[in-house]
């Protein structure tokens, strides 16, 4: 299966140039620092100097790995998504009922979008004045990549006869909108107060609605 995360990474990667290979440990430290700093202070409130100090590296090292602050911001968003939504999550497992696999994706996605870090970054990008360049960076680095990964999953399920989906892109968008639902909107408004049972009921109902729309007749992996 095509790996949308890997493709997107290759598009965004800066040429390594001559010299020694990049230190992966320093890269990870920079990403961890960037995720913390952008979450706490927003994009404009953080400098590359501050991120370098937080990561315990030089500013030159930060620029060597990421080139500029926008590239670092995009990489931090992608890294956060990959922490919660591993590439294997979107690989078909013939031993797992289709509904169970969709629920696994749903639970991981909902956990991601309702994390404090994700909510904080969402507030950062939605309060930027136009033109919304930061919002576009966020969309390309996070939501678009996740949706492309799910679209690849849907195409694989269509090829095996499990799903009948006339418009894969639209169906993927509908799936994630269903999962966000009222609960995510309440969190964005600062209203919490729902239980884990309420979340689980919401996710199961969303997956069932999706399957009613797109399940192929006589799908053998609906249940075991």
Beta strands, then each sheet from edge to edge (+ up, - down):
end
